[in-house]
Amino acid sequence: MSLQEKIQDRSAKIAVVGLGYVGLPLATRCAGVGLRTFGIDIQQARVDRINRGESDIGDVPSEELAPLVKSGMLSAHTTFDVIGEADAVAICVPTPLSKTRDPDNSYIIAALDMIGPHMKAGQLFVLESTTYPGFTREVMAELLEKAKGLKAGVDFHIAFSPERIDPGNERYGVKNTTKIVGGLTAECGKAVQAMYSAFIDNVKIVSSPDTAEMVKLLENTFRAVNIGLVNEVAMMCRKLGLNVFEVIEAAATKPFGFMPFYPGPGLGGHCIPIDPLYLSWKLKSMNYQARFIELADAINTAMPAHVVGRVQDALNDQSRALKGAKVLVLGVAYKRDIDDFRESPAILVIDLMEKKGAKVDYYDPHVPSFREDGHVRSSIADLSKLADYDVAVITTDHRAFDFQDIVERAKLVVDTRNATKNVATHRERIYGL
């Protein structure tokens, strides 16, 4: 029986490697449509939690996860033995940057090394982790071929399908976000389309894994470049004495030819700050400079320092120095109403202010603590002592924050998100980007 037939009659078994922000939502969707799903993750605590029916991912409520675990449709494992039982394997592991800001594909390679001994003919292997164009075809296929002497595109299917998870998005999730798939061969494309069509509303096939890899990088390069543009416009408006958010919102009334992006304290999350650099790295190896990407990266990575400069401006106006000042950072999650603090610019803002001698605390109801460079930092319990701080810095505009109350009680507020735009009183205390 072909993979497509197994998927159609729901006898196919799916393995998902990596049960984080991408893998757990994917595994849950697979199991939810009746496909027996094995989740694999090297973190024992996460595996144990999932097998108790408890989710640590905001987009997957425990109420949705628990029945799937109880019914046996979804199980989590720390070993790769179950790969031999699977008909299709999706790889959803992290792809960060190295300290030199080069692509780090070590997690993918480690996963492939663990998968190889258990693979068999007829299986589908699809990579969802972001990487550079050519990786699936050149690296992933070769590693899997060496494991068992099988031929990619002949003895087993291989494809790339970029993840499109947006943590906290209440409108678009796995089911209703169009899925891009690119197979090594036409048959590989049909196989991966069949798998995702079982639980995603719309699946679009592109001509190759390389094209699918480039699609992902274009999506996030588009966002990074446009955010870089408005971050620079924010600095221009500061020089000109204008409110950048008012300018953008007015421009957005044009019904054609303009799409609003908004400035902030810098880029955060696993995609936008990282993915474009995978593309520029690949192009450097081909003697081509991705100038838009590098310029946007330079502007965006400078924003935390710009925010610290605005904090210094606010304190200077009160004849205070940043050194020795008590600062409260409001929000370390990289965006509103989520607990994800990966690559969060707020953490850089904290680090920079501490290096200048400030005494910094943070408050985030979604992130009670986080670890950075081996050090655990904890949120203060509440905002009852807000007035004790010399300045409050809004780096994440969580809906749990009462911005009217914050402005009423804080001595000074540096607002990097335009969160206080509707606060009518004490505007003299508010400093924007």
NORQUI-V104803 format. One record per backbone hydrogen bond with DSSP energy under -0.5 kcal/mol. NH is the residue of the N-H (numbers start at 0). CO is the residue of the C=O. If there is no record, write none. Layout:
# NORQUI-V104803
nh=<NH	NH>
co=<CO	CO>
This chain:
# NORQUI-V104803
nh=<5	6	7	8	9	10	11	13	14	15	16	16	17	17	23	25	26	27	28	29	30	31	32	32	33	34	35	35	36	37	38	38	39	40	43	46	47	48	49	50	51	51	52	53	57	59	60	63	64	65	65	67	67	68	69	70	71	71	72	73	74	76	82	83	84	85	85	86	87	88	89	90	91	91	97	100	103	104	108	109	110	111	112	113	114	115	116	117	118	118	121	122	123	124	125	126	127	128	134	137	138	139	140	142	143	144	145	146	147	148	151	152	153	154	155	156	158	159	160	162	168	169	172	176	176	177	178	180	181	182	183	188	189	190	191	192	193	194	195	196	197	197	198	199	200	203	204	205	211	212	213	214	215	216	217	218	219	220	221	222	223	224	225	226	227	228	229	230	231	232	233	234	235	236	237	238	239	240	240	241	243	246	247	248	249	250	251	252	253	268	273	274	275	276	277	277	278	279	280	281	282	283	284	285	286	287	289	290	293	294	295	296	297	298	299	300	301	301	302	305	306	307	308	309	310	311	312	313	314	315	316	317	318	319	323	324	326	326	327	328	328	329	329	330	330	333	337	340	343	346	347	348	349	350	351	352	353	354	355	356	357	358	359	360	362	366	369	371	374	376	376	378	379	385	387	388	389	390	391	392	393	393	394	394	395	397	400	402	405	406	407	408	409	410	412	413	414	414	415	415	420	422	423	428	429	430>
co=<1	2	3	4	6	5	5	35	87	37	14	89	15	39	19	21	22	23	24	25	26	27	28	29	30	29	11	33	72	13	36	74	15	76	41	42	43	44	45	46	47	48	49	48	55	56	58	60	60	52	61	63	64	64	65	66	67	68	67	67	36	38	79	80	81	81	82	12	12	123	14	125	16	89	101	97	95	102	104	105	106	107	108	109	110	111	112	114	114	115	154	119	86	156	88	158	90	90	131	133	134	134	135	138	139	140	141	142	143	144	149	155	150	150	150	122	124	181	126	127	165	167	170	172	173	175	201	203	159	205	157	184	185	186	187	188	189	190	191	192	193	194	195	195	174	178	202	180	207	208	209	210	211	212	213	214	215	216	217	218	219	220	221	222	223	224	225	226	227	228	229	230	231	232	233	234	235	236	237	236	241	242	243	244	245	246	247	249	250	341	270	270	271	273	273	274	274	275	276	277	278	279	280	282	283	282	287	288	289	290	291	292	293	294	295	296	297	298	299	301	302	303	304	305	306	307	308	309	310	311	312	314	315	314	356	321	324	358	390	326	360	327	392	328	362	339	334	338	340	343	343	344	345	346	347	348	349	350	351	353	352	324	357	326	328	363	376	374	371	369	374	367	361	382	384	385	325	325	411	327	391	413	329	392	329	395	397	400	401	402	403	404	405	388	428	391	412	430	393	413	417	419	421	425	426	412>
